[in-house]
Amino acid sequence: QQGLMVAPVVANLGPLEDLTLTPNPDEVEEVFTLPLAHLLREENQGYTHFRTAGRYGYTLPVFLNGPHKVWGLTAIVTELTLELLAPERY
C-alpha cells in the first residue's frame, strides 16, 4: 500500500503491573511483553523468507518467544529499534 506512514513511539510506561491496556479486539488478539535482553539473544531472532510467483521475494525479521512470534511490520520496527538502542549488540 502506497502512502502508508507509521510513527513508532518508544516510551517508558513505568511498572507493567500498573498499566491498564484496552486494545481493539478486532486488531489485537493478545498483549504480551518481551524484555530487551530477550530480543537481543540470537536464539530468539530469525527471518522469514517470502516467495512471489514461486521465486524468492524478500526476507523479513521474526522474533520468537515460546508460542508468540513478533513478525511483519512489528518485527521490522522492533529490528530498527534494536539497531538504535543497542547498535553494539544487534
C-alpha positions as semicolon CSV with decimal commas, in nm:
position;residue;x (nm);y (nm);z (nm)
1;Q;0,000;0,000;0,000
2;Q;0,149;0,331;-0,102
3;G;0,141;0,633;0,124
4;L;0,134;0,432;0,445
5;M;0,314;0,610;0,728
6;V;0,397;0,450;1,060
7;A;0,522;0,650;1,358
8;P;0,656;0,411;1,625
9;V;0,678;0,552;1,976
10;V;0,930;0,419;2,227
11;A;0,847;0,509;2,585
12;N;0,899;0,402;2,942
13;L;0,548;0,348;3,081
14;G;0,660;0,252;3,430
15;P;0,579;-0,079;3,600
16;L;0,375;-0,306;3,373
17;E;0,160;-0,415;3,666
18;D;0,027;-0,058;3,694
19;L;-0,094;-0,044;3,333
20;T;-0,449;-0,099;3,218
21;L;-0,444;-0,177;2,847
22;T;-0,759;-0,185;2,635
23;P;-0,653;-0,291;2,285
24;N;-0,901;-0,307;1,999
25;P;-1,013;-0,674;1,990
26;D;-1,058;-0,651;1,611
27;E;-0,687;-0,575;1,575
28;V;-0,514;-0,729;1,878
29;E;-0,556;-1,092;1,979
30;E;-0,323;-1,086;2,278
31;V;-0,088;-0,845;2,455
32;F;0,249;-0,970;2,577
33;T;0,584;-0,818;2,668
34;L;0,940;-0,910;2,580
35;P;1,243;-0,780;2,768
36;L;1,511;-0,609;2,562
37;A;1,761;-0,875;2,677
38;H;1,535;-1,147;2,530
39;L;1,513;-0,971;2,195
40;L;1,892;-0,935;2,180
41;R;1,958;-1,309;2,223
42;E;2,045;-1,467;1,889
43;E;1,837;-1,779;1,960
44;N;1,525;-1,560;1,974
45;Q;1,592;-1,395;1,637
46;G;1,509;-1,535;1,297
47;Y;1,397;-1,449;0,948
48;T;1,106;-1,544;0,727
49;H;1,162;-1,578;0,353
50;F;0,870;-1,493;0,130
51;R;0,828;-1,615;-0,226
52;T;0,639;-1,445;-0,504
53;A;0,541;-1,633;-0,819
54;G;0,745;-1,933;-0,699
55;R;1,066;-1,729;-0,673
56;Y;1,247;-1,569;-0,383
57;G;1,075;-1,244;-0,296
58;Y;1,204;-1,089;0,025
59;T;1,318;-1,162;0,380
60;L;1,175;-1,015;0,700
61;P;1,286;-1,047;1,063
62;V;1,099;-1,258;1,319
63;F;1,141;-1,256;1,697
64;L;1,047;-1,570;1,890
65;N;0,909;-1,613;2,239
66;G;0,754;-1,952;2,313
67;P;0,412;-1,958;2,146
68;H;0,445;-1,594;2,041
69;K;0,609;-1,462;1,726
70;V;0,671;-1,099;1,651
71;W;0,659;-1,067;1,272
72;G;0,551;-0,837;0,991
73;L;0,563;-0,463;1,040
74;T;0,602;-0,503;1,418
75;A;0,920;-0,709;1,368
76;I;1,060;-0,454;1,122
77;V;1,000;-0,171;1,371
78;T;1,148;-0,388;1,651
79;E;1,459;-0,459;1,445
80;L;1,510;-0,090;1,364
81;T;1,460;-0,003;1,731
82;L;1,720;-0,261;1,841
83;E;1,966;-0,117;1,591
84;L;1,919;0,225;1,753
85;L;1,910;0,115;2,119
86;A;2,185;-0,148;2,109
87;P;2,400;-0,099;1,797
88;E;2,694;-0,284;1,953
89;R;2,482;-0,590;2,032
90;Y;2,238;-0,612;1,742
